[in-house]
Amino acid sequence: MLGVPFAVGLAGIGPGIGIGIMTGHYFDSVARQPEVQGNITPQYFITLGVVELLGLFGFVSFFLVFSKYVGF
């Protein structure tokens, strides 16, 4: 039962680190070459959604496992 909050914490930390690294590289590339901003911005937002989905899966799995133990 104690592993569930630990897994949810890892599910939240992983996407947080990934989004931070990805956003840092995005702004670095836009600052270096402003003319490519229109080309990489849609890819940035699509990838941002996919990475954020990982955190959402962890959150939903927490409720699925928690409901199994508590029984609601």
C-alpha positions as CSV (number, residue, x, y, z in Angstrom):
1,M,0.0,0.0,0.0
2,L,2.9,2.4,0.6
3,G,4.3,1.8,-2.9
4,V,1.3,3.5,-4.5
5,P,2.2,7.1,-3.3
6,F,5.8,6.4,-4.2
7,A,4.9,5.4,-7.7
8,V,2.6,8.5,-8.1
9,G,5.4,10.7,-6.9
10,L,7.8,9.2,-9.5
11,A,5.1,9.6,-12.1
12,G,4.9,13.3,-11.3
13,I,8.6,13.9,-11.0
14,G,9.5,12.2,-14.4
15,P,7.3,14.4,-16.6
16,G,8.3,17.5,-14.5
17,I,12.0,16.9,-15.3
18,G,11.2,16.1,-18.9
19,I,9.1,19.2,-19.4
20,G,11.8,21.3,-17.8
21,I,14.6,19.9,-20.0
22,M,12.4,20.2,-23.2
23,T,11.4,23.7,-22.5
24,G,14.9,24.8,-21.8
25,H,16.1,23.4,-25.1
26,Y,13.1,25.0,-26.9
27,F,13.9,28.4,-25.6
28,D,17.6,28.0,-26.3
29,S,16.9,27.1,-29.9
30,V,14.5,29.9,-30.4
31,A,16.9,32.4,-28.9
32,R,19.7,31.1,-31.1
33,Q,17.6,31.0,-34.3
34,P,14.4,33.0,-34.0
35,E,13.4,32.3,-37.7
36,V,12.7,28.6,-36.9
37,Q,10.2,29.3,-34.1
38,G,7.2,28.7,-36.4
39,N,8.6,25.3,-37.4
40,I,9.4,23.9,-33.9
41,T,6.6,25.4,-31.9
42,P,3.9,22.9,-33.0
43,Q,6.3,20.0,-32.3
44,Y,7.1,21.5,-28.9
45,F,3.4,21.6,-27.9
46,I,2.6,18.1,-29.2
47,T,5.6,16.7,-27.3
48,L,4.6,18.7,-24.2
49,G,1.1,17.1,-24.3
50,V,2.6,13.6,-24.7
51,V,5.0,14.1,-21.8
52,E,2.2,15.6,-19.6
53,L,0.1,12.5,-20.5
54,L,2.6,10.3,-18.6
55,G,1.9,12.2,-15.4
56,L,-1.8,11.9,-16.0
57,F,-1.5,8.1,-16.5
58,G,0.3,7.9,-13.1
59,F,-2.4,10.0,-11.4
60,V,-5.2,7.8,-12.9
61,S,-3.4,4.6,-12.0
62,F,-3.1,5.9,-8.4
63,F,-6.9,6.1,-8.2
64,L,-7.4,2.7,-9.8
65,V,-5.0,1.0,-7.3
66,F,-6.3,3.1,-4.4
67,S,-9.9,2.2,-5.2
68,K,-9.0,-1.5,-5.2
69,Y,-7.6,-1.3,-1.6
70,V,-10.2,1.1,-0.2
71,G,-13.1,-0.3,-2.1
72,F,-14.9,2.6,-3.7
